[in-house]
Amino acid sequence: METRAVVIEQYGHSDQLKESKVTLPELGEHQVLVKVKATSINPIDWKLREGYLAQMMPWEFPIILGWDVAGEIVEIGSEVSDWHVGQTVFARPETTRFGTYADYTIVDDHLLANKPDSVSFEEAAAVPLAGLTAYQALFTHGKLQAGEKVLIHAGAGGVGIYAIQLAKNAGSTVITTASEKNHALLKELGADQVIDYHTTDFSEVLEDIDLVFDTMGGDVQADSFNVLDEKGRLISIVSQPDEELAKRVAVAESIWLQPDGKQLQEIADLMTEGKVKSIVGHTYPLTAEGVKEAHELSATHHAKGKIVLIND
């Protein structure tokens, strides 16, 4: 099957993004073909485009970037039993060179979740990678419990927004860092305390935090050890924690997301109940120019919420 896609044919700046026709692999027996209604931008997209992940993922070109999808199933593999043509779904597909910046994308059936009727394709497409990252950092690895205190860095970012809502929903006390302009939004999403990182050093005003969710690395990560005691945990989605600092706490690790349809369905159910929502801060068309602008905005780290690409 041939699909229009936004691809890169070599690593480099955003001007490497171009529209092309790509032949997708044959549909596997446990896969579905999804007509892409929307996808979203994550830092892995432009980091991969620039070549930072070339050793980890030594793929052939052309590469279709993008690992979030919301859309409609248009074809199913021979062994697919739980899904049917016409269903609206969303997913974080496996990380392959056939990503989601395309009219059609292939998804393994165990990675799918039902798109809630009350949620738009744009809002659904914002969720999978960021929402699952937050879920796995907080619960799978961070073992966050009701009544515990969690510090979520960069609460207004793509991952932070879901982390705040998921942690609050689990009965935790949620503290986050953000610039002043985002404080009202983050309190509305469930943050109990928002610290303006421009004016306040979080490590001087916080103590006895049970879990730190580090989305920043660097000095922010190092300073985070000051707010944890020996039973504290630090889960990072950026750099591996310093070995000496890590000895001071119970857990300190950097994690890599595992796509998971069941966990995504849990988030979908929370969205249906109105307990989790997407904050789509910016939308662009799914064209070479649209993707280019979206990548450039994402790379500033100053986008509010999620950046979504709409495929009309």
Residue pairs with C-beta under 8 A, 6 or more apart in sequence:
1 23
1 24
1 27
1 33
1 104
2 21
2 22
2 23
2 24
3 21
3 22
3 24
3 102
3 103
3 104
3 105
4 19
4 20
4 21
4 102
4 103
5 19
5 20
5 21
5 22
5 62
5 64
5 101
5 102
5 103
6 17
6 18
6 19
6 20
6 64
6 65
6 101
6 102
6 286
6 287
6 288
6 291
7 17
7 18
7 19
7 20
7 22
7 61
7 62
7 63
7 64
7 65
7 101
8 16
8 17
8 18
8 49
8 61
8 62
8 63
8 65
9 16
9 18
9 20
9 61
9 62
10 16
10 61
11 49
11 50
11 51
11 54
12 49
12 50
12 51
13 50
14 46
14 49
14 291
14 292
14 295
14 296
15 292
16 49
17 49
17 288
17 291
17 292
17 295
18 288
19 287
19 288
20 62
22 62
22 64
22 98
22 102
24 33
24 98
24 104
24 105
24 106
25 98
25 106
27 33
27 75
27 76
27 77
27 106
28 77
28 106
28 108
29 77
29 78
29 79
29 80
30 77
30 79
30 80
30 108
30 109
30 110
31 77
31 80
31 106
31 107
31 108
31 109
32 73
32 75
32 76
32 77
32 80
32 83
32 89
32 106
32 107
32 109
32 112
33 73
33 74
33 75
33 76
33 104
33 105
33 106
34 69
34 71
34 72
34 73
34 74
34 89
34 91
34 104
34 105
34 106
34 107
35 71
35 72
35 73
35 74
35 103
35 104
36 69
36 70
36 71
36 100
36 102
36 103
36 104
36 105
36 286
36 311
37 70
37 71
37 72
37 121
37 125
37 310
37 311
38 69
38 70
38 71
38 121
38 122
38 124
38 125
38 286
38 308
38 309
38 310
38 311
39 66
39 68
39 69
39 70
39 100
39 101
39 125
39 286
39 308
39 309
39 311
40 66
40 68
40 125
40 126
40 129
40 130
40 158
40 306
40 307
40 308
40 309
41 66
41 294
41 295
41 297
41 298
41 306
41 307
41 308
41 309
42 67
42 68
42 129
42 130
42 158
42 298
43 298
43 299
44 53
44 67
44 129
45 65
45 66
45 67
45 295
45 298
46 295
46 298
46 299
47 53
48 57
48 63
48 65
49 65
49 295
57 95
57 97
59 96
59 97
60 97
61 97
62 97
63 97
63 99
64 97
64 98
64 99
64 100
64 101
64 102
64 105
65 99
65 101
65 291
66 99
66 100
66 101
66 102
66 105
66 309
67 92
67 93
67 95
67 99
67 100
67 128
67 129
68 90
68 91
68 92
68 100
68 125
68 126
68 127
68 128
68 129
69 90
69 91
69 93
69 100
69 105
69 107
69 125
69 128
70 88
70 89
70 90
70 115
70 121
70 122
70 124
70 125
71 88
71 89
71 90
71 105
71 121
71 311
72 86
72 87
72 88
72 89
73 83
73 84
73 85
73 86
73 87
73 88
73 89
74 85
74 104
75 85
76 83
76 84
76 85
76 109
77 109
80 109
82 109
83 89
83 109
83 112
87 114
88 114
88 115
88 121
89 107
89 112
89 113
89 114
89 115
90 112
90 113
90 115
90 124
90 125
90 127
90 128
90 264
90 268
91 107
91 111
91 112
91 113
91 128
91 259
91 261
91 264
92 111
92 128
92 129
92 132
92 257
92 259
92 260
92 264
93 99
93 100
93 105
93 106
93 107
93 108
93 111
93 259
94 108
94 111
94 259
95 259
98 105
98 106
99 105
101 286
101 291
101 309
103 311
110 261
111 259
111 260
111 261
111 264
112 261
113 128
113 261
113 264
113 265
113 267
113 268
114 265
114 268
115 121
115 124
115 268
116 124
116 268
116 269
116 271
116 272
117 272
118 271
118 272
118 274
119 268
119 271
119 272
119 278
121 310
122 278
122 280
122 283
122 308
122 310
123 271
123 277
123 278
123 280
124 278
125 308
125 309
126 158
126 278
126 279
126 280
126 305
126 306
126 308
127 162
127 264
127 267
127 268
127 271
127 278
128 259
128 264
129 257
130 158
130 159
130 161
130 162
130 306
131 162
131 166
131 264
131 267
131 276
132 257
132 258
132 259
132 260
132 263
132 264
132 267
133 159
133 162
133 237
133 257
134 159
134 160
134 162
134 163
134 166
134 213
135 162
135 166
135 263
135 266
135 267
136 255
136 257
136 258
136 260
136 263
137 159
137 163
137 213
137 235
137 237
137 255
138 144
138 150
138 163
138 166
138 167
138 170
138 211
138 213
138 235
139 166
139 170
141 235
141 251
141 253
141 255
142 150
142 211
142 213
142 233
142 235
142 251
143 211
143 233
144 150
144 167
144 170
144 172
144 210
144 211
145 170
145 171
145 172
145 210
146 170
146 171
146 172
147 171
147 172
147 173
148 172
148 173
148 210
148 211
149 172
149 173
149 175
149 208
149 209
149 210
149 211
150 167
150 172
150 173
150 174
150 175
150 209
150 210
150 211
150 212
150 213
151 175
151 176
151 177
151 202
151 206
151 209
151 211
151 212
151 213
151 224
151 227
152 160
152 163
152 164
152 167
152 174
152 175
152 176
152 177
152 191
152 213
152 215
153 160
153 176
153 177
153 212
153 213
153 214
153 215
153 216
153 220
153 224
154 160
154 176
154 177
154 178
154 215
154 216
155 161
155 163
155 164
155 176
155 177
155 178
155 182
155 186
155 189
155 191
155 194
156 178
156 179
156 182
156 185
156 186
156 304
156 305
157 215
157 301
157 303
158 303
158 305
158 306
158 307
159 215
159 237
160 176
160 178
160 215
161 186
161 189
161 278
161 279
161 305
161 306
162 267
162 276
163 213
164 174
164 176
164 186
164 189
164 190
164 191
165 189
165 190
165 270
165 275
165 276
165 277
166 267
166 270
166 276
167 174
167 190
168 174
168 189
168 190
168 191
168 192
169 190
169 270
169 275
169 276
173 192
174 190
174 191
174 192
174 193
175 191
175 192
175 193
175 194
175 195
175 206
175 209
176 186
176 191
176 193
176 194
176 195
177 194
177 195
177 196
177 197
177 202
178 186
178 194
178 195
178 196
178 197
179 196
179 197
179 198
180 196
180 198
182 194
182 304
183 194
183 196
185 279
185 304
186 194
187 194
189 277
189 279
195 202
195 205
195 206
201 223
202 223
202 227
203 223
203 224
203 226
203 227
206 227
207 227
208 227
208 229
209 227
209 228
209 232
210 231
210 232
210 233
211 232
211 233
211 234
211 235
212 224
212 227
212 228
212 232
212 233
212 234
212 235
213 235
213 237
214 220
214 221
214 224
214 234
214 235
214 236
214 237
214 238
215 236
215 237
215 238
216 238
217 236
217 238
217 239
218 239
221 234
221 236
221 238
221 239
221 241
221 242
222 242
222 245
224 234
225 234
225 245
225 248
225 249
225 252
228 234
228 248
228 249
229 249
230 248
230 249
230 250
231 249
231 250
232 249
232 250
232 251
233 249
233 250
233 251
233 252
234 241
234 246
234 249
234 251
234 252
234 253
235 251
235 253
235 254
235 255
236 252
236 253
236 254
236 255
237 254
237 255
237 257
238 254
239 254
240 253
240 254
241 252
241 253
241 254
245 252
246 252
267 276
270 276
271 277
271 278
278 305
278 306
279 304
279 305
279 306
280 305
280 306
280 307
280 308
281 303
281 304
281 305
281 306
281 307
282 294
282 297
282 303
282 304
282 305
282 306
282 307
282 308
283 307
283 308
283 309
283 310
284 290
284 291
284 293
284 294
284 307
284 308
284 309
284 310
285 309
285 310
285 311
285 312
286 309
286 310
286 311
290 309
291 309
294 307
294 309
297 303
297 307
298 307
